[in-house]
């Protein structure tokens, strides 16, 4: 089919190139390059022919290749989280995206699913595509594989957890202190037998929150019962068995601390099938927590602030800021709503 200029359109099997645009417009490659890059030196009549050809073919400039040829950044960064469907990471992702957009960069995001090999594949794939920097929620036990990328100029920031085997900037929440705050709140309501349900203990945040729980109990002079702690993936069967242990026997717990939002939801679902109603404090807020029959008291992180702080730190590094790696720890806050204010019985 002829084009708007009366010339036959070239047969292109894939994405149109500058050569295709030049053929349709009847000009040289250099002229097309000047027009699409906004450079002077082209007559308006000729430039208009090039623009018509660009529109007809749907040509898009390869900015990544152009910037690399010029020795400049590619204008893209990568973010690797545990699970993009988790509301916590969705809020973190959105905050990183907004900062990247303000700096004229695109954001590419992937989920590691707590799989170290998948995290490594994603990180190196982003680096292979010349991402200027990476923000990672670490899963792997050793991140030395990124040392060469950092030496080549890729900025790396860890968020939510520190990286192992790599000197990189890190942005965390006060996991240990937040967990202590939740336990201390329950102690003030008269509870002495407080159970804890957390994520897999190999995860940094899970280990820190468990430590905060133990520290608060020890400081109050209350030993932790043998069956009062359960650590692992919050699957329904595991949660049910853990609550069976904690809520039975001569000394059942009267209160629970949940180590993350998914555990809180799983525990609440299981408690809905039981008569017992222990007090409960969850670590991490979650949607509708304030609308339940007994609204859920939580120790809230600020995932948006985590993401924003990590992204701003990344772009400062990309902008030329040097110095030793920073470790920034953001505070948590207790939000009393009802479930954590249930008092202990006699």
C-alpha positions, 0 to 999 in steps of 0.5 A: 500500500502506498504511503501518504507521500505516494511511495510504496511502504517497505515490507518490514517483518519486525519493528520498523527501523530508521532505514525504513523511515528513510526509505518512506520519506525519501531521505538519508539516514542522517536526516532521519536521525536529526529529526527524531533526535530534535537536532537542527539542520533539516528544512521544515518541509523535509522534517515534516516528511520524516515525521509523517513516515515515522507516524505511518510506520509506528517507528520508536527510537531506541533510547537505551541503545542511543544513551549507551552509545553516548556513554550515558545512563539508560534511564531505567532501574530494577526492583526485586521484591519477594512478591509484587502481589503482597500489599506491603510490597505493592506500596513499596513498589509504587513509591519507588516508581514515583521517585524513578518517574521524577528522575526520568527513569523507568522501573522494572519490577520482578518477584523473587518468591523467596528463591535465591536463584530466581533473585539472582537471575532477575538481578543479572537480567536487569544488569544485562539490560543495562539498568542503571541501578537495582533496589533489592529485597534480599533473599540470597545468602550471598550477594557477592555475585553483584560485586562486579556489577557494582564495580562497573557502575551499577548502584545497589540499594537493599530495602527491608533486609540487608544484603549479605557479602556486599557493601551496599546501602540499606534501608530497614524498618525497626523490626526488633523495636517494633516487635518489642513495642507490640509485646509490651503493649500486651503486657500492659493489658495484664497478659503474661502468657503471650504466643508468637507466630512468625515467618521462616526464621532464616528471613532477616525480618522474621529473626529480628521480630522474634528476637524483639518478642523474646527480649520484651518477655525476658525484660518483663521477667516472663519465661516463654513456654515451650509451645508458645513460639511457631515459625514458618510459612503461614499455611492453614494447617501449620497455623491450626496446629500451632494454635492447637498447641498454644491455646490448650493445656494447663497454661494456654496463651492469652495473647498472640503476636503475629510476625507479618500481615499474612500470618495475621490474616491466617491466624484470624481466619483460624480463630474464626472457627474457635471459641477462644478469643486471645488478644492479638497484635499483628506486625504490619498493617493490612487492608480491612484490619480496622473494619473487622468485628474486633479491629486489629491492633498492629505495629505498622511499618511504612512501606511507602517511606521504605521504598521512597527512601531507598529510591532517593538514596539510589538516585543520589548514588547515580547522581555522583554521591560517594561515601561509605554505604549507609544503613537507615532504620525507619521507625514503626508505630503502634496502632491500637484498635481493639484486638490488642486491648483485650485484657487478660482474664483472672 
